[in-house]
Amino acid sequence: MGIIWTILIGFVAGVVAKFITPGSNEPSGFILTTILGIVGAFVATYLGQAMGWYAPYEGAGFIGAVVGAIIVLMVWGFASRRA
């Protein structure tokens, strides 16, 4: 159930992060944005557990997932401009 919750939070976090991320006005598609948001939620969960912020059975909260999604979106934007 924790993975499903992380996916749902990541979906919403990806949409929110798309609106907050500076320089993300270029169209990258709804599906790509939500996938990157889900990846960001998993990154936030993994980093939070590695740093000791979350217990091994806990996932990142909404704010952590949004921050993770913003980081992933910024890295994706940087990498896609380079290619």
N, C-alpha and C positions, 0 to 999 in steps of 0.2 A: 504494500500500500504506500510505502514511503517513496518509491520510484514514481508512482502515478501522481502523487502529490507534488513532487519536484517537477514533473513535466507540466502539470497544470500551472504551477507558480511560474515556471520558466516561460510558458506561453504568454502569460499576462506581462511578465517582466520584460520580455522581448519587445512587446508593443510599446510599453511605457518607455523603455530605454531608447527606442527608435525616435521618440519625440524629444527626449532630453539630450541625446548625444549631439554635440556640436559637429557641424559638417556632414551630417547624415541626410542631407536633403536629396541626394541623388537617389533615384529609384532603384531599390535592390530587391523588391518583391516582398510580399507579405509572408510567403512560406519561408524564404531565407531568413527574414527577420525573426520569425518565431522559432526557427531551428536554432539560430544563434542565441536567442533568449533562453532556450532550453539548455543549450551547452553552457551558457553563463550561469544558470542555476546549478548545474552539476559542478562547475568549477568553483562556485561560491561554497557549495556544500563540502566539496573535497578540501578546499583550503581552510574552511572554518573548522573542519574536523582535525586537520593536520596542525592547526594553530592552537587547538584546544578550546575553541569558542563553542563548539557543538559537541555533544556526546556522539559516540559512533552510530547510534540509531537515529539521531536527529538530522534533519535537513536544514538548509538555509532558509531563513525567513524571507518575507517578501522584499524587504529593503536589501538584504544581502544578495538576493537573486537579481534585483535590478542593478546593483553595483557590478555584479559579475557579468551581467548581460551588457552593460555599458562598456566594460573592459573588453569583452569579446568583440563587440561591434566596432570599437575603436581599432583593435588589432586587425580585424577583417578589413576595415576601410583603408588602413595603412598598407596592408598586404595587397589589396586589390588595385590600389593606385600604383604600386611598384611594378606590378606584372604587366 
